[in-house]
Amino acid sequence: MSNSENSSSKQPSIGNTDQAEGLRTLFGSNLPKVFFLSSSLDPDSTAAIGLGVAHALRKSGFKILLVDEVSFHDRQRLSAQIYTTKYDLGQALSNLVSFEKTVLQAEDSLWFTTASRVRHYFASKQVARPSLDVRTQENGLGLDYIVVVSDNPVHAVLPFYSANLNHIVLASSNKSSQTKTIALLNQLMIGGADEPISIMMVGGNDRNEGDTAYLALAEEASKQLDISLNLLHWVGAKSLSDFNGEAAGAQAEPVIPTSLFRHIAHQISS
């Protein structure tokens, strides 16, 4: 699934199309598809969703590279990364260390890298092409998909992952998160994302609540950004405070059901 397949009103720019076609000509049809998951959920939930989706794809027989952009310092519930690497992907994209030093084979058919500092290396003008998908092919990983997960995407960094990104936005049903989702959408559109942007709604107690939140988001995106959205699915999710009978606050983060991982993996692989 790609956004370009869902959109009839807006096609990818000629430059991006030519570059992607040139890479396919150079490497054949073996470049992995790259999916960028932008999330307005809290950092811990965002990182957990990336990991869950990667495992769902792996269990379906695909070879996956998970790229975790979420800053470790912003996480509250996790005391350490499940998988750790000595170097950040930004260092490999800047040609400061070899690519294989930044990528860990964590499981059968699953590779992992952290990219929480890629913005830093881009800001210091060190990040250089080729893009990540090309580098994985040059290093013989033979991937089917690259999944990048981020709660703070930067439009200028996106092309260094792939010339042909596919986007899915994870939007919270919580009204207070709407402003952050609009900011994410703005970054993606500046980065050349195709319309309509695919949205996965997360949270709320019933489908009506999710639909209401989506419609409000779609209206705001149309008004503020003049873009169209496409609802992929809604997945309900209670917060920790709901289970504990406490007032929303420090435990307002959603408890993510595994069905969300399967839904996203299906959208990626279909």
Secondary structure, DSSP 8 states (H G I E B T S, - for coil): --HHHH-SS----HHHHHHHHHHHHHHTT-S-EEEEEEE-S-HHHHHHHHHHHHHHHHHTT--EEEEE-S-GGG-SS-SS-SS--SS-HHHHHTTSS-GGGT-EEEETTEEEEE-TTHHHHHHTT---SS-HHHHHHHTT---SEEEEEESS--TTTGGGT-SSEEEEEEEESSGGGHHHHHHHHHHHHHTT--SSEEEEEE-BSSHHHHHHHHHHHHHHHHHHH---EEEEEEE-B-BHHHHHT--SSTT-SB---HHHHHHHHHHHH-
